[in-house]
């Protein structure tokens, strides 16, 4: 359903935003976060 897809897209956008913030703090943090997500 499109509504569910929209929610997932929104959550993904939030995740990208958080990762972007972590990128400003250090690549090691981003790597750790990516590992958790994966």
C-alpha positions as CSV (number, residue, x, y, z in Angstrom):
1,X,0.0,0.0,0.0
2,X,1.3,3.5,-0.8
3,X,0.6,4.8,2.7
4,X,3.0,2.2,4.2
5,X,5.6,3.0,1.5
6,X,5.3,6.7,2.4
7,X,5.9,5.9,6.0
8,X,9.0,3.8,5.2
9,X,10.2,6.6,2.9
10,X,9.7,9.1,5.7
11,X,11.6,6.9,8.2
12,X,14.4,6.4,5.7
13,X,14.6,10.2,5.2
14,X,14.9,10.7,9.0
15,X,17.6,8.0,9.1
16,X,19.6,9.7,6.4
17,X,19.3,13.0,8.3
18,X,20.6,11.3,11.5
19,X,23.5,9.7,9.6
20,X,24.3,13.0,8.0
21,X,24.5,14.6,11.5
22,X,26.8,11.8,12.7
23,X,28.9,12.3,9.6
24,X,29.7,15.8,11.0
25,X,30.9,14.2,14.2
26,X,33.1,11.4,12.7
27,X,33.1,8.7,10.0
28,X,33.6,6.0,12.6
29,X,30.2,6.9,14.1
30,X,28.6,6.6,10.7
31,X,30.2,3.3,10.1
32,X,28.9,2.0,13.4
33,X,25.4,3.3,12.7
34,X,25.4,1.7,9.2
35,X,26.5,-1.6,10.7
36,X,23.6,-1.5,13.1
37,X,21.1,-0.6,10.4
38,X,22.5,-3.3,8.1
